[in-house]
Amino acid sequence: MVRRWAGATVGREDAPLPAANSAIDEIIDTTVVGALAARIGAIKTGELVDLYVTDLRDRIGRVTDAVTARDVNALRREAHDLRSTSGSLGLTRLFALGEAIQAATLEGNEEVAFATAAKVADVSELTIAALLAADPRRQT
């Protein structure tokens, strides 16, 4: 939804997950955050960044709990939310990870879903760092 506000095209691509050592532009599409800031202002965009980071940290715990409990239904819900919230801010690697987890759960491939979900915490930390660096309140 945020991508629509920012004027970005919303499309679905089935791209592979970027490698763990990818550059920042493979973690985040900064043009989405920039377009959002141009549309609603740096302060409001920064507030959305803060909300997203808080939610993501909570979501990491819920994903970890779902993996530990082998709860595929909880994992599917978290993956769906991870995918949609990450996509809204141009967080490409987390979007792809959420999409891969969700697809695996829907296909009944629980082992792939749980193995992929085990990467959420590490990718989330990279994403948080990239998103905070792109926060328009920090731009000069």
Disulfide bonds with the S-S distance in Angstrom:
none
